[in-house]
Each structure stands twice: as C-alpha cells, then as structure tokens.
Amino acid sequence: MFTALTSIVGETTTLGGALAQLPATVAAHGPWGDGTFWPFFLLFPLFWILVIFLFIFVGRRAWRRNHHWAATQGAEGVLRERYARGEIDETEFRQRLEVLRSQPPS
C-alpha cells in the first residue's frame, strides 16, 4: 500500500500520520483549506438580485410597450378595424377620419 504520503505541510509521513494531522489542519485553517477565501456566499444574493431586476425590467418594458400600443389604437384604430371588417365603406371611413383628425387632441 502507501508507505509514505506527502502531507499538507510538505513533510514525508506515513498514512496514519497524515490522517492524524488532517483534523488539526482543518481546525487551523477552517473549511477554506490553506486560507485562500473567495466570498462565494455573495454570488447567491447577487444572482437573485439580478433575477429580480431582470423581471422588473422586462415587465416595465412590456407594460410600456403595450401602453404605447393601446394609446395609438384610439378612435382611428377602431375606425380602421371597422373599415377592414367591411362595416363601413370608403367614403364613410374618409369622412369620419377627417372629422377625427380635425378635432384637437385632448
């Protein structure tokens, strides 16, 4: 089997000696090993903050786009739809369109 093992300190020891030294190393350095520490715990809140921000951004953008579309679909839009369905003829469409455009917007 393994007669010698290089431990964390760098000395050549037996397998039993390395296993005995392992809890002391974990106690000395903690779960971060050799002392290097990168704050992974910051990634999880950052991820959720970005997800929430993305939902708010997409929702506001969609609402704004829909609101703008609905505002442009006023009386002229209804008139165009009625003309397209054949409910009114071209002369009536043009007369009503002229009346709508001659009125000042409110």
Gaussian input, Z-matrix of N, CA and C with variables (Angstrom, degrees):
# hf/3-21g

backbone

0 1
 N
 C     1     B1
 C     2     B2     1     A1
 N     3     B3     2     A2     1     D1
 C     4     B4     3     A3     2     D2
 C     5     B5     4     A4     3     D3
 N     6     B6     5     A5     4     D4
 C     7     B7     6     A6     5     D5
 C     8     B8     7     A7     6     D6
 N     9     B9     8     A8     7     D7
 C    10    B10     9     A9     8     D8
 C    11    B11    10    A10     9     D9
 N    12    B12    11    A11    10    D10
 C    13    B13    12    A12    11    D11
 C    14    B14    13    A13    12    D12
 N    15    B15    14    A14    13    D13
 C    16    B16    15    A15    14    D14
 C    17    B17    16    A16    15    D15
 N    18    B18    17    A17    16    D16
 C    19    B19    18    A18    17    D17
 C    20    B20    19    A19    18    D18
 N    21    B21    20    A20    19    D19
 C    22    B22    21    A21    20    D20
 C    23    B23    22    A22    21    D21
 N    24    B24    23    A23    22    D22
 C    25    B25    24    A24    23    D23
 C    26    B26    25    A25    24    D24
 N    27    B27    26    A26    25    D25
 C    28    B28    27    A27    26    D26
 C    29    B29    28    A28    27    D27
 N    30    B30    29    A29    28    D28
 C    31    B31    30    A30    29    D29
 C    32    B32    31    A31    30    D30
 N    33    B33    32    A32    31    D31
 C    34    B34    33    A33    32    D32
 C    35    B35    34    A34    33    D33
 N    36    B36    35    A35    34    D34
 C    37    B37    36    A36    35    D35
 C    38    B38    37    A37    36    D36
 N    39    B39    38    A38    37    D37
 C    40    B40    39    A39    38    D38
 C    41    B41    40    A40    39    D39
 N    42    B42    41    A41    40    D40
 C    43    B43    42    A42    41    D41
 C    44    B44    43    A43    42    D42
 N    45    B45    44    A44    43    D43
 C    46    B46    45    A45    44    D44
 C    47    B47    46    A46    45    D45
 N    48    B48    47    A47    46    D46
 C    49    B49    48    A48    47    D47
 C    50    B50    49    A49    48    D48
 N    51    B51    50    A50    49    D49
 C    52    B52    51    A51    50    D50
 C    53    B53    52    A52    51    D51
 N    54    B54    53    A53    52    D52
 C    55    B55    54    A54    53    D53
 C    56    B56    55    A55    54    D54
 N    57    B57    56    A56    55    D55
 C    58    B58    57    A57    56    D56
 C    59    B59    58    A58    57    D57
 N    60    B60    59    A59    58    D58
 C    61    B61    60    A60    59    D59
 C    62    B62    61    A61    60    D60
 N    63    B63    62    A62    61    D61
 C    64    B64    63    A63    62    D62
 C    65    B65    64    A64    63    D63
 N    66    B66    65    A65    64    D64
 C    67    B67    66    A66    65    D65
 C    68    B68    67    A67    66    D66
 N    69    B69    68    A68    67    D67
 C    70    B70    69    A69    68    D68
 C    71    B71    70    A70    69    D69
 N    72    B72    71    A71    70    D70
 C    73    B73    72    A72    71    D71
 C    74    B74    73    A73    72    D72
 N    75    B75    74    A74    73    D73
 C    76    B76    75    A75    74    D74
 C    77    B77    76    A76    75    D75
 N    78    B78    77    A77    76    D76
 C    79    B79    78    A78    77    D77
 C    80    B80    79    A79    78    D78
 N    81    B81    80    A80    79    D79
 C    82    B82    81    A81    80    D80
 C    83    B83    82    A82    81    D81
 N    84    B84    83    A83    82    D82
 C    85    B85    84    A84    83    D83
 C    86    B86    85    A85    84    D84
 N    87    B87    86    A86    85    D85
 C    88    B88    87    A87    86    D86
 C    89    B89    88    A88    87    D87
 N    90    B90    89    A89    88    D88
 C    91    B91    90    A90    89    D89
 C    92    B92    91    A91    90    D90
 N    93    B93    92    A92    91    D91
 C    94    B94    93    A93    92    D92
 C    95    B95    94    A94    93    D93
 N    96    B96    95    A95    94    D94
 C    97    B97    96    A96    95    D95
 C    98    B98    97    A97    96    D96
 N    99    B99    98    A98    97    D97
 C   100   B100    99    A99    98    D98
 C   101   B101   100   A100    99    D99
 N   102   B102   101   A101   100   D100
 C   103   B103   102   A102   101   D101
 C   104   B104   103   A103   102   D102
 N   105   B105   104   A104   103   D103
 C   106   B106   105   A105   104   D104
 C   107   B107   106   A106   105   D105
 N   108   B108   107   A107   106   D106
 C   109   B109   108   A108   107   D107
 C   110   B110   109   A109   108   D108
 N   111   B111   110   A110   109   D109
 C   112   B112   111   A111   110   D110
 C   113   B113   112   A112   111   D111
 N   114   B114   113   A113   112   D112
 C   115   B115   114   A114   113   D113
 C   116   B116   115   A115   114   D114
 N   117   B117   116   A116   115   D115
 C   118   B118   117   A117   116   D116
 C   119   B119   118   A118   117   D117
 N   120   B120   119   A119   118   D118
 C   121   B121   120   A120   119   D119
 C   122   B122   121   A121   120   D120
 N   123   B123   122   A122   121   D121
 C   124   B124   123   A123   122   D122
 C   125   B125   124   A124   123   D123
 N   126   B126   125   A125   124   D124
 C   127   B127   126   A126   125   D125
 C   128   B128   127   A127   126   D126
 N   129   B129   128   A128   127   D127
 C   130   B130   129   A129   128   D128
 C   131   B131   130   A130   129   D129
 N   132   B132   131   A131   130   D130
 C   133   B133   132   A132   131   D131
 C   134   B134   133   A133   132   D132
 N   135   B135   134   A134   133   D133
 C   136   B136   135   A135   134   D134
 C   137   B137   136   A136   135   D135
 N   138   B138   137   A137   136   D136
 C   139   B139   138   A138   137   D137
 C   140   B140   139   A139   138   D138
 N   141   B141   140   A140   139   D139
 C   142   B142   141   A141   140   D140
 C   143   B143   142   A142   141   D141
 N   144   B144   143   A143   142   D142
 C   145   B145   144   A144   143   D143
 C   146   B146   145   A145   144   D144
 N   147   B147   146   A146   145   D145
 C   148   B148   147   A147   146   D146
 C   149   B149   148   A148   147   D147
 N   150   B150   149   A149   148   D148
 C   151   B151   150   A150   149   D149
 C   152   B152   151   A151   150   D150
 N   153   B153   152   A152   151   D151
 C   154   B154   153   A153   152   D152
 C   155   B155   154   A154   153   D153
 N   156   B156   155   A155   154   D154
 C   157   B157   156   A156   155   D155
 C   158   B158   157   A157   156   D156
 N   159   B159   158   A158   157   D157
 C   160   B160   159   A159   158   D158
 C   161   B161   160   A160   159   D159
 N   162   B162   161   A161   160   D160
 C   163   B163   162   A162   161   D161
 C   164   B164   163   A163   162   D162
 N   165   B165   164   A164   163   D163
 C   166   B166   165   A165   164   D164
 C   167   B167   166   A166   165   D165
 N   168   B168   167   A167   166   D166
 C   169   B169   168   A168   167   D167
 C   170   B170   169   A169   168   D168
 N   171   B171   170   A170   169   D169
 C   172   B172   171   A171   170   D170
 C   173   B173   172   A172   171   D171
 N   174   B174   173   A173   172   D172
 C   175   B175   174   A174   173   D173
 C   176   B176   175   A175   174   D174
 N   177   B177   176   A176   175   D175
 C   178   B178   177   A177   176   D176
 C   179   B179   178   A178   177   D177
 N   180   B180   179   A179   178   D178
 C   181   B181   180   A180   179   D179
 C   182   B182   181   A181   180   D180
 N   183   B183   182   A182   181   D181
 C   184   B184   183   A183   182   D182
 C   185   B185   184   A184   183   D183
 N   186   B186   185   A185   184   D184
 C   187   B187   186   A186   185   D185
 C   188   B188   187   A187   186   D186
 N   189   B189   188   A188   187   D187
 C   190   B190   189   A189   188   D188
 C   191   B191   190   A190   189   D189
 N   192   B192   191   A191   190   D190
 C   193   B193   192   A192   191   D191
 C   194   B194   193   A193   192   D192
 N   195   B195   194   A194   193   D193
 C   196   B196   195   A195   194   D194
 C   197   B197   196   A196   195   D195
 N   198   B198   197   A197   196   D196
 C   199   B199   198   A198   197   D197
 C   200   B200   199   A199   198   D198
 N   201   B201   200   A200   199   D199
 C   202   B202   201   A201   200   D200
 C   203   B203   202   A202   201   D201
 N   204   B204   203   A203   202   D202
 C   205   B205   204   A204   203   D203
 C   206   B206   205   A205   204   D204
 N   207   B207   206   A206   205   D205
 C   208   B208   207   A207   206   D206
 C   209   B209   208   A208   207   D207
 N   210   B210   209   A209   208   D208
 C   211   B211   210   A210   209   D209
 C   212   B212   211   A211   210   D210
 N   213   B213   212   A212   211   D211
 C   214   B214   213   A213   212   D212
 C   215   B215   214   A214   213   D213
 N   216   B216   215   A215   214   D214
 C   217   B217   216   A216   215   D215
 C   218   B218   217   A217   216   D216
 N   219   B219   218   A218   217   D217
 C   220   B220   219   A219   218   D218
 C   221   B221   220   A220   219   D219
 N   222   B222   221   A221   220   D220
 C   223   B223   222   A222   221   D221
 C   224   B224   223   A223   222   D222
 N   225   B225   224   A224   223   D223
 C   226   B226   225   A225   224   D224
 C   227   B227   226   A226   225   D225
 N   228   B228   227   A227   226   D226
 C   229   B229   228   A228   227   D227
 C   230   B230   229   A229   228   D228
 N   231   B231   230   A230   229   D229
 C   232   B232   231   A231   230   D230
 C   233   B233   232   A232   231   D231
 N   234   B234   233   A233   232   D232
 C   235   B235   234   A234   233   D233
 C   236   B236   235   A235   234   D234
 N   237   B237   236   A236   235   D235
 C   238   B238   237   A237   236   D236
 C   239   B239   238   A238   237   D237
 N   240   B240   239   A239   238   D238
 C   241   B241   240   A240   239   D239
 C   242   B242   241   A241   240   D240
 N   243   B243   242   A242   241   D241
 C   244   B244   243   A243   242   D242
 C   245   B245   244   A244   243   D243
 N   246   B246   245   A245   244   D244
 C   247   B247   246   A246   245   D245
 C   248   B248   247   A247   246   D246
 N   249   B249   248   A248   247   D247
 C   250   B250   249   A249   248   D248
 C   251   B251   250   A250   249   D249
 N   252   B252   251   A251   250   D250
 C   253   B253   252   A252   251   D251
 C   254   B254   253   A253   252   D252
 N   255   B255   254   A254   253   D253
 C   256   B256   255   A255   254   D254
 C   257   B257   256   A256   255   D255
 N   258   B258   257   A257   256   D256
 C   259   B259   258   A258   257   D257
 C   260   B260   259   A259   258   D258
 N   261   B261   260   A260   259   D259
 C   262   B262   261   A261   260   D260
 C   263   B263   262   A262   261   D261
 N   264   B264   263   A263   262   D262
 C   265   B265   264   A264   263   D263
 C   266   B266   265   A265   264   D264
 N   267   B267   266   A266   265   D265
 C   268   B268   267   A267   266   D266
 C   269   B269   268   A268   267   D267
 N   270   B270   269   A269   268   D268
 C   271   B271   270   A270   269   D269
 C   272   B272   271   A271   270   D270
 N   273   B273   272   A272   271   D271
 C   274   B274   273   A273   272   D272
 C   275   B275   274   A274   273   D273
 N   276   B276   275   A275   274   D274
 C   277   B277   276   A276   275   D275
 C   278   B278   277   A277   276   D276
 N   279   B279   278   A278   277   D277
 C   280   B280   279   A279   278   D278
 C   281   B281   280   A280   279   D279
 N   282   B282   281   A281   280   D280
 C   283   B283   282   A282   281   D281
 C   284   B284   283   A283   282   D282
 N   285   B285   284   A284   283   D283
 C   286   B286   285   A285   284   D284
 C   287   B287   286   A286   285   D285
 N   288   B288   287   A287   286   D286
 C   289   B289   288   A288   287   D287
 C   290   B290   289   A289   288   D288
 N   291   B291   290   A290   289   D289
 C   292   B292   291   A291   290   D290
 C   293   B293   292   A292   291   D291
 N   294   B294   293   A293   292   D292
 C   295   B295   294   A294   293   D293
 C   296   B296   295   A295   294   D294
 N   297   B297   296   A296   295   D295
 C   298   B298   297   A297   296   D296
 C   299   B299   298   A298   297   D297
 N   300   B300   299   A299   298   D298
 C   301   B301   300   A300   299   D299
 C   302   B302   301   A301   300   D300
 N   303   B303   302   A302   301   D301
 C   304   B304   303   A303   302   D302
 C   305   B305   304   A304   303   D303
 N   306   B306   305   A305   304   D304
 C   307   B307   306   A306   305   D305
 C   308   B308   307   A307   306   D306
 N   309   B309   308   A308   307   D307
 C   310   B310   309   A309   308   D308
 C   311   B311   310   A310   309   D309
 N   312   B312   311   A311   310   D310
 C   313   B313   312   A312   311   D311
 C   314   B314   313   A313   312   D312
 N   315   B315   314   A314   313   D313
 C   316   B316   315   A315   314   D314
 C   317   B317   316   A316   315   D315

   B1=1.4192
   B2=1.5143
   B3=1.3108
   B4=1.4473
   B5=1.5215
   B6=1.2965
   B7=1.4586
   B8=1.5197
   B9=1.3116
   B10=1.4628
   B11=1.5273
   B12=1.2842
   B13=1.4598
   B14=1.5239
   B15=1.2938
   B16=1.4615
   B17=1.5184
   B18=1.3011
   B19=1.4672
   B20=1.5165
   B21=1.2974
   B22=1.4517
   B23=1.5234
   B24=1.3276
   B25=1.4569
   B26=1.5256
   B27=1.3010
   B28=1.4512
   B29=1.5057
   B30=1.2933
   B31=1.4522
   B32=1.5233
   B33=1.3009
   B34=1.4535
   B35=1.5169
   B36=1.3280
   B37=1.4566
   B38=1.5075
   B39=1.2941
   B40=1.4608
   B41=1.5158
   B42=1.3018
   B43=1.4581
   B44=1.5163
   B45=1.3139
   B46=1.4543
   B47=1.5174
   B48=1.3318
   B49=1.4571
   B50=1.5223
   B51=1.3206
   B52=1.4625
   B53=1.5130
   B54=1.3369
   B55=1.4629
   B56=1.5225
   B57=1.3229
   B58=1.4602
   B59=1.5274
   B60=1.3076
   B61=1.4520
   B62=1.5326
   B63=1.3170
   B64=1.4587
   B65=1.5246
   B66=1.3475
   B67=1.4659
   B68=1.5251
   B69=1.3267
   B70=1.4650
   B71=1.5279
   B72=1.3212
   B73=1.4568
   B74=1.5196
   B75=1.3307
   B76=1.4625
   B77=1.5213
   B78=1.3111
   B79=1.4602
   B80=1.5194
   B81=1.3222
   B82=1.4523
   B83=1.5336
   B84=1.3125
   B85=1.4600
   B86=1.5253
   B87=1.2840
   B88=1.4494
   B89=1.5194
   B90=1.2837
   B91=1.4596
   B92=1.5236
   B93=1.3338
   B94=1.4544
   B95=1.5190
   B96=1.2822
   B97=1.4547
   B98=1.5070
   B99=1.3205
   B100=1.4577
   B101=1.5204
   B102=1.2960
   B103=1.4546
   B104=1.5068
   B105=1.3266
   B106=1.4617
   B107=1.5158
   B108=1.2954
   B109=1.4570
   B110=1.5138
   B111=1.2974
   B112=1.4510
   B113=1.5152
   B114=1.3173
   B115=1.4732
   B116=1.5341
   B117=1.3307
   B118=1.4599
   B119=1.5149
   B120=1.3268
   B121=1.4590
   B122=1.5280
   B123=1.3280
   B124=1.4589
   B125=1.5290
   B126=1.3331
   B127=1.4523
   B128=1.5254
   B129=1.3217
   B130=1.4637
   B131=1.5226
   B132=1.3351
   B133=1.4714
   B134=1.5314
   B135=1.3271
   B136=1.4610
   B137=1.5256
   B138=1.3155
   B139=1.4594
   B140=1.5233
   B141=1.3317
   B142=1.4642
   B143=1.5237
   B144=1.3169
   B145=1.4592
   B146=1.5284
   B147=1.3254
   B148=1.4599
   B149=1.5237
   B150=1.3301
   B151=1.4676
   B152=1.5237
   B153=1.3301
   B154=1.4658
   B155=1.5224
   B156=1.3270
   B157=1.4587
   B158=1.5212
   B159=1.3269
   B160=1.4577
   B161=1.5266
   B162=1.3422
   B163=1.4587
   B164=1.5248
   B165=1.3172
   B166=1.4675
   B167=1.5247
   B168=1.3219
   B169=1.4596
   B170=1.5236
   B171=1.3259
   B172=1.4694
   B173=1.5261
   B174=1.3317
   B175=1.4613
   B176=1.5158
   B177=1.3202
   B178=1.4689
   B179=1.5146
   B180=1.3214
   B181=1.4623
   B182=1.5262
   B183=1.3208
   B184=1.4637
   B185=1.5258
   B186=1.3372
   B187=1.4569
   B188=1.5265
   B189=1.3402
   B190=1.4562
   B191=1.5271
   B192=1.3268
   B193=1.4654
   B194=1.5241
   B195=1.3388
   B196=1.4541
   B197=1.5233
   B198=1.3220
   B199=1.4586
   B200=1.5307
   B201=1.3298
   B202=1.4573
   B203=1.5290
   B204=1.3155
   B205=1.4539
   B206=1.5256
   B207=1.3399
   B208=1.4596
   B209=1.5261
   B210=1.3246
   B211=1.4588
   B212=1.5177
   B213=1.3301
   B214=1.4659
   B215=1.5208
   B216=1.3042
   B217=1.4625
   B218=1.5195
   B219=1.3014
   B220=1.4562
   B221=1.5114
   B222=1.3067
   B223=1.4560
   B224=1.5264
   B225=1.3292
   B226=1.4693
   B227=1.5219
   B228=1.3198
   B229=1.4638
   B230=1.5180
   B231=1.3252
   B232=1.4656
   B233=1.5240
   B234=1.3266
   B235=1.4620
   B236=1.5279
   B237=1.3440
   B238=1.4724
   B239=1.5246
   B240=1.3385
   B241=1.4695
   B242=1.5212
   B243=1.3204
   B244=1.4674
   B245=1.5281
   B246=1.3320
   B247=1.4653
   B248=1.5328
   B249=1.3324
   B250=1.4584
   B251=1.5305
   B252=1.3360
   B253=1.4751
   B254=1.5246
   B255=1.3208
   B256=1.4574
   B257=1.5187
   B258=1.3183
   B259=1.4593
   B260=1.5286
   B261=1.3324
   B262=1.4653
   B263=1.5196
   B264=1.3369
   B265=1.4589
   B266=1.5328
   B267=1.3305
   B268=1.4577
   B269=1.5251
   B270=1.3260
   B271=1.4740
   B272=1.5251
   B273=1.3352
   B274=1.4603
   B275=1.5264
   B276=1.3377
   B277=1.4745
   B278=1.5260
   B279=1.3323
   B280=1.4693
   B281=1.5258
   B282=1.3322
   B283=1.4674
   B284=1.5251
   B285=1.3038
   B286=1.4692
   B287=1.5290
   B288=1.3262
   B289=1.4593
   B290=1.5287
   B291=1.3282
   B292=1.4612
   B293=1.5270
   B294=1.3143
   B295=1.4615
   B296=1.5312
   B297=1.3409
   B298=1.4719
   B299=1.5214
   B300=1.3126
   B301=1.4630
   B302=1.5138
   B303=1.3115
   B304=1.4694
   B305=1.5328
   B306=1.3242
   B307=1.4643
   B308=1.5273
   B309=1.3392
   B310=1.4706
   B311=1.5363
   B312=1.3289
   B313=1.4758
   B314=1.5234
   B315=1.3197
   B316=1.4712
   B317=1.4940
   A1=109.99
   A2=116.36
   A3=119.68
   A4=109.29
   A5=115.92
   A6=118.36
   A7=111.56
   A8=116.13
   A9=118.50
   A10=108.71
   A11=115.46
   A12=121.05
   A13=108.07
   A14=116.20
   A15=118.95
   A16=107.14
   A17=115.87
   A18=120.08
   A19=110.16
   A20=115.64
   A21=122.34
   A22=110.48
   A23=117.63
   A24=121.46
   A25=110.81
   A26=118.59
   A27=121.52
   A28=113.14
   A29=119.84
   A30=122.33
   A31=108.87
   A32=115.66
   A33=120.26
   A34=107.88
   A35=115.62
   A36=120.78
   A37=109.09
   A38=116.18
   A39=120.20
   A40=108.75
   A41=116.78
   A42=121.73
   A43=110.94
   A44=118.02
   A45=121.41
   A46=111.77
   A47=116.63
   A48=120.18
   A49=112.37
   A50=115.80
   A51=119.47
   A52=110.80
   A53=116.99
   A54=120.28
   A55=111.10
   A56=116.84
   A57=119.65
   A58=110.60
   A59=116.49
   A60=120.21
   A61=111.91
   A62=118.51
   A63=122.31
   A64=113.66
   A65=121.09
   A66=118.77
   A67=112.64
   A68=117.65
   A69=119.82
   A70=110.41
   A71=117.04
   A72=120.67
   A73=110.61
   A74=116.64
   A75=120.25
   A76=109.89
   A77=117.48
   A78=120.40
   A79=111.11
   A80=117.61
   A81=120.92
   A82=111.91
   A83=116.77
   A84=120.46
   A85=113.20
   A86=118.82
   A87=120.94
   A88=111.21
   A89=118.01
   A90=119.93
   A91=113.77
   A92=118.54
   A93=120.84
   A94=112.30
   A95=118.23
   A96=121.24
   A97=112.58
   A98=117.17
   A99=121.28
   A100=113.76
   A101=118.40
   A102=121.05
   A103=114.00
   A104=117.98
   A105=119.26
   A106=107.68
   A107=114.66
   A108=118.72
   A109=108.76
   A110=116.47
   A111=121.57
   A112=106.34
   A113=118.59
   A114=120.98
   A115=112.92
   A116=115.82
   A117=120.11
   A118=111.73
   A119=117.13
   A120=119.88
   A121=111.14
   A122=117.96
   A123=120.70
   A124=112.26
   A125=117.31
   A126=119.93
   A127=112.45
   A128=117.69
   A129=120.11
   A130=112.36
   A131=120.41
   A132=118.47
   A133=111.92
   A134=116.73
   A135=119.55
   A136=110.92
   A137=117.32
   A138=121.86
   A139=110.56
   A140=117.83
   A141=120.59
   A142=111.36
   A143=117.79
   A144=119.98
   A145=109.86
   A146=116.96
   A147=120.14
   A148=111.87
   A149=118.04
   A150=120.91
   A151=110.39
   A152=117.12
   A153=120.62
   A154=110.27
   A155=117.58
   A156=121.14
   A157=111.06
   A158=117.23
   A159=121.05
   A160=110.97
   A161=117.72
   A162=120.69
   A163=111.20
   A164=117.24
   A165=120.54
   A166=110.15
   A167=117.05
   A168=121.37
   A169=111.10
   A170=116.84
   A171=120.46
   A172=110.61
   A173=117.17
   A174=120.52
   A175=112.53
   A176=116.81
   A177=119.89
   A178=111.22
   A179=116.25
   A180=119.61
   A181=111.12
   A182=116.72
   A183=120.38
   A184=110.47
   A185=118.07
   A186=120.80
   A187=110.31
   A188=115.88
   A189=119.83
   A190=111.14
   A191=116.09
   A192=119.93
   A193=110.33
   A194=117.68
   A195=121.69
   A196=110.30
   A197=116.98
   A198=121.11
   A199=110.39
   A200=116.36
   A201=120.44
   A202=110.28
   A203=117.68
   A204=121.63
   A205=110.50
   A206=116.74
   A207=120.42
   A208=111.11
   A209=117.01
   A210=119.78
   A211=111.37
   A212=117.36
   A213=119.83
   A214=111.58
   A215=118.13
   A216=122.15
   A217=110.62
   A218=116.60
   A219=121.81
   A220=110.98
   A221=115.20
   A222=121.36
   A223=111.95
   A224=117.03
   A225=118.93
   A226=111.28
   A227=116.22
   A228=119.30
   A229=112.01
   A230=116.37
   A231=120.64
   A232=109.81
   A233=116.08
   A234=120.72
   A235=110.93
   A236=116.44
   A237=119.90
   A238=111.11
   A239=116.57
   A240=119.67
   A241=111.36
   A242=117.65
   A243=120.92
   A244=110.35
   A245=116.95
   A246=120.58
   A247=110.50
   A248=116.48
   A249=120.11
   A250=111.64
   A251=117.18
   A252=119.96
   A253=111.96
   A254=117.05
   A255=120.25
   A256=113.70
   A257=118.13
   A258=120.81
   A259=111.55
   A260=117.04
   A261=121.11
   A262=107.73
   A263=116.35
   A264=119.78
   A265=110.00
   A266=116.07
   A267=120.69
   A268=112.34
   A269=117.58
   A270=119.22
   A271=110.84
   A272=116.32
   A273=118.95
   A274=110.57
   A275=116.58
   A276=120.86
   A277=110.26
   A278=116.93
   A279=120.92
   A280=111.16
   A281=117.46
   A282=120.02
   A283=110.84
   A284=116.23
   A285=119.74
   A286=111.17
   A287=116.37
   A288=119.73
   A289=110.66
   A290=116.34
   A291=120.33
   A292=110.83
   A293=117.12
   A294=120.53
   A295=110.29
   A296=116.63
   A297=119.84
   A298=111.17
   A299=117.31
   A300=120.13
   A301=112.99
   A302=117.84
   A303=119.72
   A304=111.18
   A305=117.15
   A306=120.46
   A307=109.39
   A308=116.99
   A309=118.20
   A310=110.56
   A311=117.00
   A312=118.69
   A313=110.62
   A314=115.29
   A315=118.60
   A316=112.06
   D1=-156.28
   D2=178.81
   D3=-83.45
   D4=118.71
   D5=178.28
   D6=-92.62
   D7=-25.32
   D8=179.78
   D9=-138.48
   D10=150.10
   D11=-178.27
   D12=-145.12
   D13=134.79
   D14=177.29
   D15=-82.05
   D16=120.72
   D17=-177.05
   D18=-84.25
   D19=-175.83
   D20=-177.85
   D21=-65.58
   D22=-32.28
   D23=-178.67
   D24=-75.90
   D25=-25.87
   D26=178.50
   D27=109.38
   D28=0.99
   D29=178.80
   D30=-87.97
   D31=154.79
   D32=175.68
   D33=-87.77
   D34=120.27
   D35=-179.21
   D36=-134.65
   D37=175.20
   D38=176.00
   D39=-81.69
   D40=168.99
   D41=-179.48
   D42=-62.10
   D43=-39.71
   D44=179.03
   D45=-65.42
   D46=-38.32
   D47=178.57
   D48=-66.88
   D49=-37.78
   D50=178.95
   D51=-68.53
   D52=-40.09
   D53=178.57
   D54=-68.36
   D55=-32.68
   D56=177.79
   D57=-70.88
   D58=-32.19
   D59=-178.25
   D60=-80.06
   D61=-20.83
   D62=-177.30
   D63=-58.61
   D64=-47.95
   D65=178.25
   D66=-62.04
   D67=-33.22
   D68=178.53
   D69=-67.64
   D70=-37.74
   D71=178.53
   D72=-66.90
   D73=-42.19
   D74=178.49
   D75=-65.43
   D76=-38.53
   D77=178.58
   D78=-68.55
   D79=-34.36
   D80=-177.93
   D81=-75.62
   D82=-41.60
   D83=-174.91
   D84=-104.03
   D85=-11.72
   D86=-178.14
   D87=76.89
   D88=-168.95
   D89=-177.06
   D90=-74.20
   D91=-0.17
   D92=-178.50
   D93=-91.19
   D94=5.36
   D95=175.20
   D96=77.02
   D97=-114.51
   D98=-173.48
   D99=-86.35
   D100=11.47
   D101=176.42
   D102=103.23
   D103=-12.80
   D104=175.77
   D105=-71.99
   D106=136.74
   D107=-175.13
   D108=-140.56
   D109=124.72
   D110=172.65
   D111=-119.23
   D112=127.74
   D113=-171.71
   D114=-73.86
   D115=78.53
   D116=178.13
   D117=-65.12
   D118=-24.79
   D119=-178.79
   D120=-64.57
   D121=-18.05
   D122=177.50
   D123=-78.63
   D124=-19.77
   D125=-178.69
   D126=-68.39
   D127=-37.14
   D128=-176.44
   D129=-67.02
   D130=-49.11
   D131=175.81
   D132=-64.79
   D133=-37.07
   D134=178.45
   D135=-62.19
   D136=-41.29
   D137=177.75
   D138=-59.94
   D139=-47.92
   D140=-177.49
   D141=-69.87
   D142=-33.95
   D143=175.55
   D144=-63.66
   D145=-42.59
   D146=178.07
   D147=-65.62
   D148=-39.25
   D149=178.42
   D150=-63.88
   D151=-45.49
   D152=179.42
   D153=-63.75
   D154=-43.39
   D155=177.48
   D156=-60.41
   D157=-40.75
   D158=179.54
   D159=-63.74
   D160=-43.15
   D161=177.92
   D162=-62.77
   D163=-42.35
   D164=179.17
   D165=-64.83
   D166=-43.23
   D167=-179.26
   D168=-63.01
   D169=-48.13
   D170=-178.79
   D171=-66.56
   D172=-40.59
   D173=179.33
   D174=-63.54
   D175=-44.93
   D176=179.38
   D177=-65.91
   D178=-39.24
   D179=179.97
   D180=-65.86
   D181=-42.84
   D182=178.55
   D183=-65.68
   D184=-41.23
   D185=179.52
   D186=-63.87
   D187=-43.39
   D188=-179.46
   D189=-63.62
   D190=-42.58
   D191=179.87
   D192=-65.28
   D193=-42.09
   D194=179.32
   D195=-66.94
   D196=-39.94
   D197=179.48
   D198=-63.96
   D199=-41.76
   D200=178.54
   D201=-64.85
   D202=-41.83
   D203=179.54
   D204=-64.00
   D205=-42.54
   D206=-179.67
   D207=-66.68
   D208=-34.38
   D209=179.27
   D210=-68.37
   D211=-33.80
   D212=178.94
   D213=-77.73
   D214=-16.61
   D215=-179.87
   D216=-92.70
   D217=51.49
   D218=-179.99
   D219=-81.05
   D220=-138.65
   D221=-176.76
   D222=-64.57
   D223=-37.27
   D224=178.82
   D225=-65.10
   D226=-37.56
   D227=177.56
   D228=-63.66
   D229=-42.74
   D230=178.04
   D231=-63.64
   D232=-40.99
   D233=179.20
   D234=-63.44
   D235=-42.06
   D236=177.81
   D237=-63.11
   D238=-41.79
   D239=178.88
   D240=-63.20
   D241=-42.56
   D242=179.63
   D243=-63.98
   D244=-39.22
   D245=177.79
   D246=-66.46
   D247=-40.69
   D248=-179.89
   D249=-66.50
   D250=-33.85
   D251=178.87
   D252=-78.84
   D253=-10.12
   D254=178.99
   D255=87.32
   D256=13.11
   D257=179.81
   D258=-72.58
   D259=-28.95
   D260=178.09
   D261=-129.25
   D262=154.03
   D263=178.80
   D264=-90.05
   D265=-179.69
   D266=-173.95
   D267=-67.07
   D268=-39.74
   D269=-179.11
   D270=-64.95
   D271=-43.40
   D272=178.37
   D273=-65.16
   D274=-38.59
   D275=177.92
   D276=-59.80
   D277=-48.61
   D278=-177.80
   D279=-66.11
   D280=-38.00
   D281=178.40
   D282=-63.84
   D283=-47.70
   D284=-178.47
   D285=-67.98
   D286=-36.68
   D287=177.96
   D288=-64.28
   D289=-39.87
   D290=177.88
   D291=-64.61
   D292=-40.04
   D293=178.30
   D294=-64.67
   D295=-43.25
   D296=-179.90
   D297=-63.48
   D298=-42.32
   D299=-177.21
   D300=-75.93
   D301=-19.92
   D302=179.42
   D303=-81.24
   D304=-20.20
   D305=179.43
   D306=-79.94
   D307=137.77
   D308=177.75
   D309=-69.02
   D310=143.03
   D311=179.46
   D312=-67.08
   D313=143.40
   D314=-179.06
   D315=-107.28

